[in-house]
Amino acid sequence: MLDRPIKKVPALRGKTVVNLFYEASTRTRASFEIAQKVLSADSLSITAATSSVQKGETLLDTARNLEAMNPDMIVIRHSASGAPHFLARHCRSAIVNAGDGAHEHPTQALLDALTLRQKRGRLQGLKVAIVGDVLHSRVARSNAWLLGKMGARVVLCAPPTLMPPGIERLAAVTHRIDEALEGADAVMMLRLQLERMTGGYFPSTREYHLRYGLTEERVRRARKDVLILHPGPMNRGVEIASEVADGPYSVILDQVTNGVAVRMAVLYLLLGGGEAAA
Amino acid sequence: MTRLLLKGGRVVDPGRAVDEVADVLLADGLVVKTGARLPARGAEVIDASGLVVCPGFIDVHVHLREPGREDKETIATGTRAAAAGGFTAVCAMPNTEPVNDTAGITQAILERARAEGVVRVYPIGAITRGSRGEELAEYGDLREAGCVAVSDDGRPVASARMMRRALEYARAFDLPVIDHCEEPALSQGAVMNEGEVATLLGLRGAPAAAEAIVVERDVMLAELAGGRVHVAHLSTARSVDAVRRGKARGVKVTAEATPHHLLLTDQAVKDSDYDTATKMNPPLRSEEDRRAVLEGLRDGTIDCIATDHAPHTVDDKKVEFDQAAFGVVGLETAVSLCLDRLVRPGLLTLAQLVGLLSAGPARVLSLPGGTLASGAPADLTLLDLDRRVKVDPARFESKGRNTPFGGWTLRGAPALTIVGGRVVWKAGR
């Protein structure tokens, strides 16, 4: 679709979508906006920094006021886990979770799965290592759910301080990156959330890079045709070396392209699909 | 003077090991006697047949919010809720605005309680001025003004040195020190229990150890200081264990547990889809913890059931889970929950439950009541074990509607609440 000369179809003409972003976002917001424009939905984006949130308006009041203008869907990104569930309980519009706290980021997992399936033709039986700050990562949780359900073998890897208790319920866990990478079909690196690193989870970014960073040398433990993923934004030289991020096995930009397709699908199924939407 | 005769009820008075059908005669605000076929002799007669007649229930952990947060609760509404829930006395936590850390505030609370209160109100003073954890409050004055204990509830006493001093100094006035046991460095930013459920929900958790570490500390400090420590809303297996071992070696430690920690686990946060009515501190814990707390109640490690009644406005709760206020209301649900979910399945006997709600709390804070012995205050709770109730927060007497039990259907409920020989509440008015 994005390769066509005219990147627009009328599927969602007359539908209104509000993108309500309480957290900084480049990729996800742009991706949702482009998906909306391609499908001809009317959309607007509101960011916390420039909205009445600054005047102390509550999330519920903001959402209700927006709802009074009769949108068909609200796409929300929020730092509080469960914020989309809270809105869904109190609002009529369809609510789409564009990332909530450390809980979930469903469309990210869908686009990651799509990327893996495009490149490998399947998800079943793939060994996928998810490496980095699992503790704060909604991407890790959503991917562990989705890829696990689709039959991939997910291995989570982090220092014990960045591994939340009970996560074994979702996937295998290791604290050794070499073990996680051994024979992996794909490696998903997580962003080290430096802005949340006030808790003394590890001694220094230097040691983190040495012990948990993805370097070219480490990549060799994985399969030759390994795929390297990263949800962005990257801390180059911390969780991932530039040579790896920009290397031949990197599908990081394919992920971004696929993000638009996945979000188009989500929008279409929830808003436009008529019978198919059920 | 007013005389009241309760005829033909099943009298359950665990402090005296009484469980028999009998009449109870009350006069001049006191229990005159209990016995078979007592003559009325001009007393007003209440037919108590089919009902259970108990010493008045005492809740040692209630937030009445007045002064300062009358939007959440007042002494009038909070004590009405207590009466409707079968409680004849409540202990009022000092985390009001201002904090109850001086005799003047204690007196003001008691005056308001005399004027507008429906049940007895026993104020609890602060451990430290402003509950800031820095300097001791004036316990002598607080005691004289009517405080029955000291606590910085909601604000853990972080410094072991301060806790030691409080336990030592409180001995001079025989005041129990009630601690909200929590190591803040371990629970910072937490909104629920740490564990698998929090991990899957992406919410920040406080580990059970954050509580148990401080319970262990307090038991040791009470041993060192020779004071009386009471552990508020104990919620973890390790905390029960610490209290049990402390008691075994003679430390003056007592503890309470709440109905919500006895009946719910952190799974409720997930099952309710982040309903903020499941957010309180200490948080709902694991199934293992819940069972251990129940076992502690059964074997006598835990001395009483208290509600930690914490009313909040709708606005305090109708926000994102991370932002919501901690706390649940409990006065109007506790008795029915315990009857239906603890006594009916045989986890506690009726006598055990009545003891945990009357003699137990009276003993913990050395309060009058908790017994139907001759000469005791005429505070009684009558129960109807067959009455079915559906928890409907919209009909609470409390201003707070924040309960995770809304919609629950329960069998067994308070029928009549008597304070000082006067009926202050009756079911189905």
HADDOCK unambig.tbl for C-alpha pairs under 7 A between the chains (distance, minus, plus):
assign (segid A and resid 80 and name CA) (segid B and resid 320 and name CA) 6.47 0.50 0.50
assign (segid A and resid 80 and name CA) (segid B and resid 322 and name CA) 5.92 0.50 0.50
assign (segid A and resid 81 and name CA) (segid B and resid 201 and name CA) 6.89 0.50 0.50
assign (segid A and resid 81 and name CA) (segid B and resid 202 and name CA) 5.82 0.50 0.50
assign (segid A and resid 81 and name CA) (segid B and resid 203 and name CA) 6.20 0.50 0.50
assign (segid A and resid 82 and name CA) (segid B and resid 274 and name CA) 6.03 0.50 0.50
assign (segid A and resid 82 and name CA) (segid B and resid 321 and name CA) 6.87 0.50 0.50
assign (segid A and resid 83 and name CA) (segid B and resid 320 and name CA) 5.55 0.50 0.50
assign (segid A and resid 85 and name CA) (segid B and resid 273 and name CA) 6.70 0.50 0.50
assign (segid A and resid 86 and name CA) (segid B and resid 320 and name CA) 6.64 0.50 0.50
assign (segid A and resid 101 and name CA) (segid B and resid 202 and name CA) 6.51 0.50 0.50
assign (segid A and resid 102 and name CA) (segid B and resid 202 and name CA) 4.29 0.50 0.50
assign (segid A and resid 102 and name CA) (segid B and resid 203 and name CA) 6.81 0.50 0.50
assign (segid A and resid 103 and name CA) (segid B and resid 200 and name CA) 6.67 0.50 0.50
assign (segid A and resid 103 and name CA) (segid B and resid 201 and name CA) 5.24 0.50 0.50
assign (segid A and resid 103 and name CA) (segid B and resid 202 and name CA) 3.79 0.50 0.50
assign (segid A and resid 164 and name CA) (segid B and resid 199 and name CA) 5.97 0.50 0.50
assign (segid A and resid 165 and name CA) (segid B and resid 195 and name CA) 5.41 0.50 0.50
assign (segid A and resid 165 and name CA) (segid B and resid 196 and name CA) 5.93 0.50 0.50
assign (segid A and resid 165 and name CA) (segid B and resid 199 and name CA) 6.61 0.50 0.50
assign (segid A and resid 166 and name CA) (segid B and resid 195 and name CA) 5.75 0.50 0.50
assign (segid A and resid 166 and name CA) (segid B and resid 196 and name CA) 3.98 0.50 0.50
assign (segid A and resid 166 and name CA) (segid B and resid 199 and name CA) 6.63 0.50 0.50
assign (segid A and resid 167 and name CA) (segid B and resid 196 and name CA) 6.35 0.50 0.50
assign (segid A and resid 167 and name CA) (segid B and resid 199 and name CA) 6.51 0.50 0.50
